[in-house]
Amino acid sequence: MADAVPDAAAGATAETAAETVAATPLGDGGGKVTFVGAGPGAADLLTFRAARAIAEADVVIWAASLVQAEVLEHARADAEVLDSAAMSLEQVVAVYARARAEGLKVARIHSGDPALWGGTQEQLDRCAELGIATEVVPGVSSFSAVAALARRELTIPEVAQSVVLTRLGGGKTPMPPGEEVREFARHGTTMALFLSAARSGQLVRELLEGGYPTSTPVIVAYQATWPEELIVRCTIGTLEETVKEHKLWKHTLFLVGPALEAQGTRSHLYHPGHFHGFRKADPGARRALRERGAGS
């Protein structure tokens, strides 16, 4: 496992870091920044592509507070390892500028999937301004990891065929108009709620205002796939007391919706009356499906 290298610019101000970016010549090295989805926590949930990107990197930037240290076992012994928890965006971009000038490969490790609440887009935009090549490696999101731990399918035919991924408003980042939890809750389908544990009372109010019954099942997941993970089942009616009982306020995900308790219905895909490009339908079973009005 590579040793963590102290950030030489840790004491620099944002202005100093910005000046460093402006003063760094681009050169002809090229370089590359790969944004790596590390998954929800467990190091063995990395994809092969993610592990390869880390192994090839000259510089590894990771979030020690969000990613397990075992992922660094894929890094080279001589790789420079920086903890992004101690760095501002300007300091991270200064590393990208150096990589562009010196032709270095950077693996920027994000928890979960880089497409969700990862601050990825602003970094991609800055990389484009620098003229450095980029790649994004998807990762396992915590919502799918929690569903797997709970052994639940989030889309049950005739119960829920959609999954809403969102967060509660009122935090550091304002929600756009129309994206309040109560508005999404009106759909009554499965919801995965991130970054909302610190305001569990507000979360309950908005879920109920949106139309969910108090008996709606909820899965509360803290530090999913980490050694200290906690998976608790409750209802919307008992959600707030469950959160407070376990003193949860961060690193917590909520799955909400009727699909979390519904029995699986017969899949048309594997029904003998259903046909597709690789299988013909049984005529009798096909007629039965048509009689149910589902024979498309």
C-alpha positions as CSV (number, residue, x, y, z in Angstrom):
1,M,0.0,0.0,0.0
2,A,1.3,3.4,-1.0
3,D,2.2,5.8,1.8
4,A,0.2,9.0,2.0
5,V,2.3,12.0,0.9
6,P,1.6,15.2,2.8
7,D,0.1,17.9,0.5
8,A,2.9,20.5,-0.1
9,A,0.3,23.1,-0.7
10,A,-1.9,22.4,2.3
11,G,-1.2,25.8,3.9
12,A,-1.7,27.7,0.7
13,T,-4.6,30.1,0.3
14,A,-7.2,29.7,-2.5
15,E,-5.6,32.8,-4.1
16,T,-2.1,31.3,-4.0
17,A,-3.4,28.1,-5.5
18,A,-5.1,29.9,-8.3
19,E,-1.9,31.8,-9.0
20,T,-0.1,28.5,-9.2
21,V,-2.5,27.3,-11.8
22,A,-2.1,30.4,-13.9
23,A,1.7,30.3,-13.6
24,T,2.1,26.6,-14.5
25,P,3.1,26.2,-18.2
26,L,1.1,23.6,-20.0
27,G,4.0,22.2,-21.9
28,D,3.7,19.2,-24.2
29,G,3.4,16.5,-21.6
30,G,-0.4,16.1,-22.0
31,G,-1.2,14.2,-18.8
32,K,-4.6,12.8,-17.9
33,V,-7.1,12.9,-15.0
34,T,-9.2,9.9,-14.4
35,F,-12.2,10.4,-12.0
36,V,-12.7,7.0,-10.3
37,G,-15.9,5.9,-8.6
38,A,-14.7,4.0,-5.5
39,G,-18.2,2.7,-4.6
40,P,-19.9,3.0,-1.3
41,G,-17.0,1.9,0.9
42,A,-15.8,-1.7,0.6
43,A,-12.6,-1.8,-1.4
44,D,-13.7,-5.0,-3.3
45,L,-16.6,-3.1,-4.9
46,L,-14.1,-1.3,-7.1
47,T,-14.4,-2.2,-10.8
48,F,-11.5,-3.7,-12.7
49,R,-11.2,-0.4,-14.7
50,A,-11.1,1.6,-11.5
51,A,-8.4,-0.5,-10.0
52,R,-6.3,-0.3,-13.2
53,A,-6.7,3.5,-13.3
54,I,-5.4,3.7,-9.7
55,A,-2.5,1.4,-10.5
56,E,-1.4,3.4,-13.4
57,A,-1.5,6.8,-11.7
58,D,1.5,8.9,-10.8
59,V,-0.7,11.0,-8.4
60,V,-3.7,9.6,-6.5
61,I,-6.1,12.1,-4.9
62,W,-8.6,10.4,-2.6
63,A,-11.1,11.4,0.2
64,A,-9.9,9.6,3.3
65,S,-13.1,10.4,5.1
66,L,-15.3,8.8,2.5
67,V,-13.2,6.0,0.9
68,Q,-11.6,3.1,2.7
69,A,-7.8,3.0,2.8
70,E,-7.7,-0.4,1.2
71,V,-8.3,1.1,-2.2
72,L,-4.8,2.6,-2.0
73,E,-3.4,-1.0,-2.2
74,H,-3.9,-0.7,-6.0
75,A,-1.6,2.4,-6.1
76,R,2.1,2.1,-7.0
77,A,4.6,2.3,-4.2
78,D,6.1,5.5,-5.7
79,A,2.8,7.2,-6.4
80,E,2.1,10.6,-4.8
81,V,-1.0,10.2,-2.6
82,L,-3.0,13.3,-1.5
83,D,-6.0,13.5,0.8
84,S,-8.6,15.7,-0.8
85,A,-10.3,16.3,2.5
86,A,-7.6,18.8,3.3
87,M,-7.6,20.5,-0.1
88,S,-9.7,23.2,-1.7
89,L,-10.8,23.0,-5.4
90,E,-8.1,25.4,-6.3
91,Q,-5.4,23.2,-4.7
92,V,-6.8,20.1,-6.5
93,V,-6.8,22.0,-9.8
94,A,-3.2,23.1,-9.2
95,V,-2.3,19.4,-9.2
96,Y,-4.2,18.9,-12.5
97,A,-2.2,21.8,-14.0
98,R,1.1,20.2,-12.8
99,A,-0.1,16.9,-14.4
100,R,-0.8,18.7,-17.7
101,A,2.7,20.3,-17.7
102,E,4.6,17.2,-16.6
103,G,2.6,14.6,-18.4
104,L,1.4,12.9,-15.3
105,K,-1.5,10.5,-14.8
106,V,-3.9,11.5,-11.9
107,A,-6.5,9.2,-10.4
108,R,-9.1,11.3,-8.6
109,I,-11.0,8.9,-6.4
110,H,-14.6,9.8,-5.4
111,S,-16.9,7.8,-3.2
112,G,-19.9,6.1,-4.7
113,D,-20.5,7.1,-8.3
114,P,-18.9,10.3,-9.7
115,A,-22.2,11.2,-11.4
116,L,-24.0,11.8,-8.1
117,W,-23.1,14.6,-5.6
118,G,-19.4,14.3,-6.2
119,G,-18.4,17.8,-7.3
120,T,-17.2,16.1,-10.5
121,Q,-18.6,18.5,-13.1
122,E,-16.7,21.6,-11.8
123,Q,-13.5,19.6,-12.0
124,L,-14.2,18.3,-15.5
125,D,-14.9,21.9,-16.5
126,R,-11.6,23.1,-15.1
127,C,-9.7,20.2,-16.7
128,A,-11.2,21.3,-20.1
129,E,-9.9,24.8,-19.5
130,L,-6.5,23.4,-18.7
131,G,-6.6,21.3,-21.8
132,I,-5.9,18.0,-20.0
133,A,-7.5,14.7,-21.0
134,T,-10.1,13.2,-18.7
135,E,-11.9,10.0,-18.2
136,V,-14.7,9.0,-15.8
137,V,-14.9,5.5,-14.3
138,P,-18.4,4.8,-12.9
139,G,-18.7,3.3,-9.4
140,V,-21.3,1.4,-7.4
141,S,-23.7,3.9,-5.8
142,S,-24.7,3.6,-2.2
143,F,-28.4,3.3,-3.1
144,S,-27.8,0.1,-5.1
145,A,-25.4,-1.2,-2.5
146,V,-28.0,-0.8,0.2
147,A,-30.7,-2.5,-1.9
148,A,-28.3,-5.4,-2.3
149,L,-27.6,-5.6,1.5
150,A,-31.3,-5.5,2.1
151,R,-31.9,-8.1,-0.6
152,R,-34.6,-6.0,-2.2
153,E,-35.4,-5.1,-5.8
154,L,-36.4,-1.4,-6.0
155,T,-38.6,-1.8,-9.0
156,I,-41.4,-4.3,-8.5
157,P,-43.9,-4.7,-11.4
158,E,-47.3,-3.2,-10.6
159,V,-45.9,-1.6,-7.4
160,A,-43.0,0.7,-8.4
161,Q,-41.3,1.0,-11.7
162,S,-39.2,4.1,-11.0
163,V,-36.5,5.2,-8.5
164,V,-36.1,8.8,-7.5
165,L,-32.6,9.8,-6.3
166,T,-32.7,13.1,-4.4
167,R,-31.8,14.9,-1.2
168,L,-33.6,17.0,1.3
169,G,-33.6,20.8,0.8
170,G,-32.3,23.2,3.4
171,G,-28.7,22.1,3.4
172,K,-25.6,23.8,2.1
173,T,-26.7,23.5,-1.5
174,P,-30.2,24.9,-2.3
175,M,-32.6,22.7,-4.3
176,P,-33.9,24.0,-7.6
177,P,-37.6,24.9,-7.7
178,G,-39.9,21.8,-8.0
179,E,-37.3,19.4,-6.6
180,E,-38.5,19.4,-3.0
181,V,-38.9,15.9,-1.4
182,R,-42.7,16.5,-1.0
183,E,-43.0,17.0,-4.7
184,F,-41.2,13.8,-5.6
185,A,-43.1,11.9,-2.9
186,R,-46.3,12.6,-4.8
187,H,-45.3,9.8,-7.2
188,G,-45.5,7.2,-4.5
189,T,-42.7,5.2,-6.0
190,T,-39.3,4.2,-4.5
191,M,-37.1,7.0,-3.3
192,A,-33.4,7.0,-2.3
193,L,-32.7,10.0,-0.1
194,F,-29.1,11.1,0.4
195,L,-27.6,13.8,2.7
196,S,-30.8,14.1,4.8
197,A,-30.2,12.4,8.1
198,A,-29.4,15.6,10.0
199,R,-32.9,16.9,9.4
200,S,-34.9,13.7,9.8
201,G,-38.0,15.6,11.2
202,Q,-38.2,17.7,8.1
203,L,-37.8,14.6,5.9
204,V,-40.7,12.9,7.6
205,R,-42.9,15.9,7.2
206,E,-42.2,16.2,3.5
207,L,-42.7,12.5,2.8
208,L,-46.1,12.6,4.5
209,E,-47.1,15.9,2.8
210,G,-46.3,14.2,-0.5
211,G,-48.8,11.5,0.2
212,Y,-46.9,8.5,1.6
213,P,-48.8,6.7,4.4
214,T,-47.0,6.6,7.8
215,S,-46.8,2.8,7.4
216,T,-44.6,3.1,4.3
217,P,-41.5,0.9,4.7
218,V,-38.1,2.6,5.1
219,I,-34.5,1.2,5.1
220,V,-32.0,3.3,7.0
221,A,-28.4,2.6,6.1
222,Y,-25.4,4.0,7.8
223,Q,-21.9,3.5,6.3
224,A,-23.1,0.8,4.0
225,T,-20.4,-1.8,3.2
226,W,-18.0,-0.3,5.8
227,P,-17.0,-2.4,8.8
228,E,-19.3,-0.3,11.0
229,E,-22.3,-0.5,8.7
230,L,-25.8,-0.3,10.2
231,I,-28.9,-1.4,8.3
232,V,-32.2,-0.7,10.1
233,R,-35.8,-1.2,8.9
234,C,-38.6,1.1,10.0
235,T,-41.5,3.1,8.6
236,I,-42.0,6.7,7.8
237,G,-43.9,6.9,11.1
238,T,-40.9,5.7,13.1
239,L,-38.1,7.2,10.9
240,E,-37.3,10.2,13.0
241,E,-37.0,8.2,16.3
242,T,-34.9,5.6,14.6
243,V,-32.4,8.1,13.4
244,K,-32.2,9.8,16.8
245,E,-32.0,6.5,18.6
246,H,-28.9,5.5,16.6
247,K,-27.5,9.1,16.6
248,L,-27.2,9.3,12.8
249,W,-26.5,12.6,11.2
250,K,-24.2,11.8,8.3
251,H,-23.1,9.0,6.0
252,T,-26.7,7.8,6.0
253,L,-29.0,6.8,3.2
254,F,-32.8,6.2,3.2
255,L,-34.7,4.0,0.9
256,V,-38.4,4.7,1.0
257,G,-41.4,3.1,-0.7
258,P,-43.9,0.2,-1.0
259,A,-41.5,-1.9,-3.1
260,L,-39.4,-2.5,0.0
261,E,-41.9,-4.9,1.3
262,A,-43.9,-6.0,-1.8
263,Q,-43.7,-9.6,-3.0
264,G,-42.2,-10.0,-6.5
265,T,-44.9,-10.4,-9.2
266,R,-44.4,-12.7,-12.2
267,S,-41.9,-11.2,-14.6
268,H,-43.2,-11.1,-18.2
269,L,-39.6,-11.4,-19.5
270,Y,-39.4,-15.0,-18.2
271,H,-43.0,-15.9,-18.7
272,P,-43.5,-18.7,-21.2
273,G,-46.0,-16.6,-23.0
274,H,-43.6,-13.8,-23.7
275,F,-41.4,-13.8,-26.8
276,H,-38.3,-11.9,-27.7
277,G,-35.4,-12.2,-30.2
278,F,-34.0,-15.3,-28.4
279,R,-37.1,-17.3,-27.5
280,K,-40.5,-18.1,-29.0
281,A,-43.6,-17.9,-26.9
282,D,-45.7,-20.9,-25.9
283,P,-49.0,-20.4,-27.7
284,G,-51.2,-21.4,-24.7
285,A,-49.3,-19.2,-22.3
286,R,-49.3,-16.4,-24.9
287,R,-53.1,-16.6,-25.0
288,A,-53.3,-16.4,-21.2
289,L,-51.2,-13.3,-21.2
290,R,-53.4,-11.7,-23.8
291,E,-56.5,-12.5,-21.8
292,R,-55.0,-10.6,-18.9
293,G,-54.5,-7.6,-21.2
294,A,-50.7,-7.8,-21.0
295,G,-49.8,-9.5,-24.2
296,S,-47.8,-6.8,-25.9
